[in-house]
Amino acid sequence: MLETSARLLRLLSLLQTQRDWSGAELADRLGVTPRTVRRDVDRLRTLGYPVHSATGTAGGYRLGVGARLPPLLLDDDEAVAVAVGLRAATGNAVEGIEEASVRALAKLEQVLPHRLRHRVGALTAFTAPLGDRRGPTVDVETVTELAAACRDHRQLRFAYRGHDGTDSRRTAEPYRLVYSSHRWYLVAWDTDRADWRTFRVDRVTLTPPHGPRFVPRDPPAEDWAAYVSRRLSTAVYTHSATVLLHAPAERAAERVAPAAGVLEPVDEHTCLLHTGAHTLEALAFHIVMTGLDFEVRDPAELADHMAELASRLGRAARKGRAGNRGSGGE
């Protein structure tokens, strides 16, 4: 009986690794006859695993989708990845998922071998998130409903609170959810405004019933995440700028968050930064704070403002040095 149980687990593991298996392939992997494979498949079915089979030259076995979730088999790396992901989810920006993550993590850690618990413990104990995790949260049902609408090409109706606090009613065709800097964003085609829009999900209140299915449009960009980054860092601001940074894009990415600017590699030594701000002062400060040498490419008024700022800082530095020399005593 113990040998049979071990073989069933091995069979289940094989079925989970690829889409289709022939009976002969499974028999060869398990070291049994095709008849034994058929009996073991029947046992898995009685345990709730939806194993589909087909006859003929193209026939074989496939693990399908059932009405309930049966136990899953994970290898060592998969188990560690799931455990670390669940621990990270306990502080996620999706409201309501923390408790479910804690319950799932407790179940997983209860059965983890000691060697894997040690790996998971080391990863979580000696890593720390960068930045404040106390951002706005979104409801898990909202995120899942938005994701389903993106998948099914289903038009959405919702109330939206703008950054200035005003409320509006929106009808939109959803395309992608993007997560950045502890915030969720929905990229959608706003049917009333006939344009692409990026919505903060924590400001969305869904108002079903929703609209009909829609025919997908050509996307505004190949890379959805880069599109949202560009919208967040330039499109919403009064002033935008393009700056040549004297650093490779990989190094500049350590200083510039995705929501703060879009980096465009030029060569192995330089890259372009596309960014924005509501004032020239804030724009200049943001660029200077990268700590990298740079050249302003556009706009000209930013370069003029930088020159004025440099002159002001130079005068302050000279006065500071003169004051320090004059304050000396015996």
Phi, psi and omega per residue, in radians:
M1 nan -0.706 3.125
L2 -1.110 -0.692 3.119
E3 -1.129 -0.698 3.127
T4 -1.118 -0.765 3.136
S5 -1.086 -0.734 3.118
A6 -1.116 -0.667 3.126
R7 -1.172 -0.655 3.096
L8 -1.078 -0.752 3.106
L9 -1.109 -0.700 3.106
R10 -1.136 -0.716 3.106
L11 -1.090 -0.769 3.129
L12 -1.098 -0.708 3.120
S13 -1.083 -0.712 3.108
L14 -1.127 -0.751 -3.122
L15 -1.126 -0.477 -3.136
Q16 -1.443 -0.231 -3.047
T17 -1.528 -0.429 3.102
Q18 -2.592 2.931 -2.955
R19 -1.300 -0.795 -3.047
D20 -2.248 2.466 3.049
W21 -2.332 2.412 2.975
S22 -1.439 2.755 3.113
G23 -1.069 -0.634 -3.139
A24 -1.161 -0.692 3.122
E25 -1.108 -0.782 3.128
L26 -1.126 -0.737 3.130
A27 -1.061 -0.725 3.137
D28 -1.148 -0.755 3.134
R29 -1.123 -0.645 -3.055
L30 -1.581 -0.218 -3.122
G31 1.241 0.618 3.141
V32 -2.309 -3.115 3.126
T33 -1.531 2.760 3.047
P34 -0.990 -0.562 3.103
R35 -1.115 -0.699 3.108
T36 -1.161 -0.643 3.078
V37 -1.043 -0.772 -3.135
R38 -1.080 -0.722 3.115
R39 -1.123 -0.735 -3.130
D40 -1.168 -0.630 3.082
V41 -1.096 -0.710 3.099
D42 -1.102 -0.637 3.106
R43 -1.155 -0.718 3.105
L44 -1.087 -0.661 3.127
R45 -1.120 -0.662 3.115
T46 -1.190 -0.386 3.102
L47 -1.509 -0.029 3.081
G48 1.804 0.078 3.129
Y49 -1.529 2.114 -3.093
P50 -1.402 1.463 3.125
V51 -1.617 2.023 3.132
H52 -1.649 2.573 3.137
S53 -2.362 2.659 3.098
A54 -2.441 2.578 -3.126
T55 -1.732 2.992 3.121
G56 1.695 -3.101 -3.083
T57 -1.125 -0.527 3.136
A58 -1.705 0.214 -3.081
G59 -1.364 3.078 3.137
G60 2.747 -2.798 -3.080
Y61 -2.107 2.527 3.135
R62 -2.531 2.369 3.071
L63 -1.478 2.019 -3.076
G64 -1.741 -2.875 -3.135
V65 -1.769 2.227 -3.102
G66 -1.828 -3.065 -3.131
A67 -1.437 -0.307 3.101
R68 -2.421 2.861 -3.076
L69 -1.521 1.969 3.081
P70 -1.444 2.975 3.079
P71 -1.058 2.563 3.131
L72 -1.954 2.623 3.060
L73 -1.851 2.240 -3.140
L74 -2.122 2.455 2.996
D75 -1.392 3.118 -3.028
D76 -1.025 -0.868 -3.101
D77 -1.125 -0.671 3.117
E78 -1.130 -0.718 -3.138
A79 -1.126 -0.722 3.105
V80 -1.116 -0.767 -3.127
A81 -1.068 -0.750 -3.140
V82 -1.148 -0.748 -3.118
A83 -1.115 -0.771 3.134
V84 -1.144 -0.705 3.109
G85 -1.099 -0.694 3.126
L86 -1.164 -0.679 3.103
R87 -1.141 -0.693 3.098
A88 -1.140 -0.593 -3.101
A89 -1.204 -0.328 3.128
T90 -1.170 -0.291 3.077
G91 -2.084 0.428 -3.076
N92 -1.297 2.920 3.135
A93 -1.454 0.023 3.108
V94 -1.603 1.960 -3.091
E95 -1.223 2.363 3.084
G96 1.664 -0.195 -3.123
I97 -1.577 -0.254 -3.086
E98 -1.078 -0.822 -3.091
E99 -1.118 -0.755 3.111
A100 -1.104 -0.645 3.120
S101 -1.145 -0.716 3.130
V102 -1.113 -0.741 3.135
R103 -1.122 -0.783 -3.138
A104 -1.140 -0.670 3.130
L105 -1.147 -0.697 3.120
A106 -1.082 -0.722 3.109
K107 -1.127 -0.736 -3.112
L108 -1.194 -0.804 -3.109
E109 -1.159 -0.416 3.115
Q110 -1.127 -0.531 -3.084
V111 -1.884 -0.017 3.129
L112 -1.194 2.350 3.005
P113 -1.074 2.762 -3.072
H114 -1.016 -0.693 -3.096
R115 -1.111 -0.594 3.136
L116 -1.371 -0.616 3.057
R117 -1.047 -0.661 -3.138
H118 -1.128 -0.731 3.130
R119 -1.144 -0.779 3.137
V120 -1.124 -0.745 3.135
G121 -1.079 -0.699 3.133
A122 -1.156 -0.737 -3.121
L123 -1.107 -0.727 -3.090
T124 -1.421 -0.538 -3.093
A125 -1.327 -0.524 -3.029
F126 -1.989 0.411 2.981
T127 -2.213 2.614 -3.134
A128 -2.468 2.472 3.116
P129 -1.244 2.524 3.096
L130 -1.620 2.157 3.108
G131 1.754 3.035 -3.110
D132 -1.433 2.206 -3.130
R133 -1.626 0.053 -3.079
R134 -1.610 0.845 3.106
G135 -1.459 -3.095 3.119
P136 -1.144 2.513 -3.140
T137 -1.861 2.725 3.090
V138 -2.143 2.691 -3.122
D139 -1.323 2.405 -3.093
V140 -1.093 -0.608 3.119
E141 -1.139 -0.614 3.112
T142 -1.142 -0.795 -3.132
V143 -1.087 -0.800 -3.117
T144 -1.167 -0.640 3.111
E145 -1.176 -0.687 3.090
L146 -1.142 -0.734 3.130
A147 -1.102 -0.711 3.118
A148 -1.137 -0.668 3.118
A149 -1.160 -0.657 3.063
C150 -1.094 -0.773 -3.124
R151 -1.132 -0.750 -3.039
D152 -1.572 0.001 -3.082
H153 0.945 0.904 -3.106
R154 -1.850 2.195 3.132
Q155 -1.118 2.519 -3.081
L156 -2.006 2.579 2.953
R157 -2.129 2.296 -3.107
F158 -2.756 2.785 2.997
A159 -1.632 2.465 -3.091
Y160 -2.306 2.299 3.096
R161 -1.741 2.019 -3.108
G162 -1.269 3.027 -3.116
H163 -1.155 -0.369 3.105
D164 -1.591 0.094 3.090
G165 1.577 -0.082 -3.140
T166 -1.397 2.560 -3.137
D167 -1.813 2.551 3.107
S168 -2.556 2.774 3.071
R169 -1.732 2.325 -3.080
R170 -2.202 2.544 2.942
T171 -2.178 2.146 -2.983
A172 -2.544 2.724 3.040
E173 -1.769 1.917 -3.058
P174 -1.396 2.515 -3.118
Y175 -2.197 -0.792 -3.090
R176 -2.585 2.606 2.937
L177 -1.833 2.318 3.134
V178 -2.211 2.337 -3.138
Y179 -1.926 2.183 -3.125
S180 -2.666 2.352 3.058
S181 0.897 0.799 3.073
H182 1.116 0.436 3.062
R183 -2.326 2.558 3.075
W184 -1.787 2.400 3.126
Y185 -2.216 2.481 3.061
L186 -1.911 2.178 3.041
V187 -1.693 2.159 -3.047
A188 -2.587 2.792 3.016
W189 -1.614 2.012 3.133
D190 -1.394 1.941 -3.035
T191 -1.214 -0.562 3.138
D192 -1.256 -0.632 -3.107
R193 -1.677 -0.096 3.108
A194 0.911 0.859 -3.115
D195 -2.771 2.820 3.066
W196 -1.325 2.454 3.124
R197 -2.382 2.632 3.040
T198 -2.001 2.108 -3.067
F199 -1.948 2.345 2.967
R200 -1.233 2.151 -3.049
V201 -1.176 -0.538 3.134
D202 -1.227 -0.166 3.079
R203 -1.795 0.067 -3.116
V204 -1.664 2.308 2.993
T205 -2.145 1.889 -3.085
L206 -1.174 2.450 -3.122
T207 -2.274 1.312 3.103
P208 -1.187 2.823 0.154
P209 -1.309 2.569 -3.124
H210 -1.535 3.128 -3.063
G211 -1.485 -2.956 -3.108
P212 -1.377 3.084 3.017
R213 -1.222 2.700 3.139
F214 -2.255 2.746 3.065
V215 -1.462 2.131 -3.078
P216 -1.015 2.464 3.074
R217 -1.613 2.924 3.002
D218 -1.137 2.316 -3.096
P219 -1.174 2.713 3.135
P220 -1.264 -0.257 3.134
A221 -2.807 2.746 3.098
E222 -1.256 -0.627 -3.106
D223 -1.837 1.881 -3.094
W224 -1.136 -0.699 -3.128
A225 -1.125 -0.729 3.113
A226 -1.148 -0.612 3.115
Y227 -1.099 -0.798 3.122
V228 -1.127 -0.716 3.116
S229 -1.044 -0.740 3.138
R230 -1.154 -0.704 3.125
R231 -1.117 -0.717 -3.093
L232 -1.260 -0.590 -3.000
S233 -1.627 -0.292 -3.087
T234 -2.345 -0.849 -2.934
A235 -1.111 -0.550 -3.039
V236 -1.524 -0.048 -3.035
Y237 -1.789 2.741 3.121
T238 -1.194 -0.694 -3.114
H239 -2.044 2.401 3.048
S240 -2.240 2.751 -3.073
A241 -2.589 2.697 2.985
T242 -2.125 2.170 -3.039
V243 -2.241 2.371 3.039
L244 -1.530 2.024 3.101
L245 -1.641 2.346 3.117
H246 -1.523 1.183 3.117
A247 -2.887 2.582 3.070
P248 -1.124 2.728 -3.079
A249 -1.034 -0.614 -3.131
E250 -1.109 -0.714 3.130
R251 -1.258 -0.708 3.135
A252 -1.106 -0.562 -3.141
A253 -1.106 -0.387 3.081
E254 -1.268 -0.358 -3.089
R255 -1.862 -0.309 -3.050
V256 -2.104 2.006 3.111
A257 -1.219 2.660 -3.132
P258 -0.978 -0.622 -3.126
A259 -1.391 -0.138 -3.096
A260 -1.727 -0.202 -3.137
G261 3.016 2.797 3.113
V262 -1.908 2.206 -3.131
L263 -1.726 2.398 3.139
E264 -2.234 1.936 -3.123
P265 -1.055 2.433 3.059
V266 -1.871 -0.957 3.038
D267 -2.655 -2.924 -3.075
E268 -1.251 -0.147 -3.104
H269 -2.009 -0.335 -3.045
T270 -2.400 2.856 3.050
C271 -2.685 2.808 3.087
L272 -1.709 2.426 3.041
L273 -1.949 2.125 3.042
H274 -1.844 2.054 -3.046
T275 -2.560 3.114 -3.118
G276 -2.767 2.943 3.111
A277 -2.867 2.934 -3.116
H278 -1.414 -0.343 3.105
T279 -2.375 2.750 3.082
L280 -1.130 -0.611 3.126
E281 -1.067 -0.820 3.137
A282 -1.147 -0.644 3.127
L283 -1.124 -0.783 3.123
A284 -1.109 -0.774 -3.136
F285 -1.059 -0.768 -3.125
H286 -1.054 -0.755 -3.106
I287 -1.208 -0.758 -3.140
V288 -1.092 -0.646 -3.076
M289 -1.238 -0.122 3.017
T290 -1.168 -0.377 -3.138
G291 1.304 0.252 -3.107
L292 -1.990 2.607 3.018
D293 -1.178 2.543 -3.049
F294 -2.663 2.905 3.021
E295 -2.338 2.259 3.119
V296 -1.357 2.102 3.101
R297 -1.618 -0.614 -3.084
D298 -2.896 2.414 0.087
P299 -1.613 2.941 -3.123
A300 -1.144 -0.597 -3.121
E301 -1.159 -0.454 3.077
L302 -1.229 -0.711 3.094
A303 -1.083 -0.709 3.095
D304 -1.110 -0.723 3.139
H305 -1.151 -0.658 3.091
M306 -1.087 -0.728 -3.141
A307 -1.120 -0.736 3.094
E308 -1.121 -0.712 3.125
L309 -1.130 -0.715 3.123
A310 -1.106 -0.696 3.115
S311 -1.127 -0.734 -3.139
R312 -1.130 -0.752 3.133
L313 -1.166 -0.632 3.111
G314 -1.114 -0.745 3.116
R315 -1.106 -0.721 3.136
A316 -1.126 -0.674 3.136
A317 -1.172 -0.720 3.139
R318 -1.147 -0.722 3.104
K319 -1.142 -0.634 3.128
G320 -1.149 -0.724 3.109
R321 -1.158 -0.709 3.138
A322 -1.138 -0.695 3.126
G323 -1.144 -0.652 3.125
N324 -1.169 -0.669 3.128
R325 -1.198 -0.647 -3.082
G326 -1.325 -0.256 -3.084
S327 -1.633 0.083 -3.137
G328 -1.218 2.623 3.126
G329 -2.191 -3.042 -3.139
E330 -1.276 nan nan
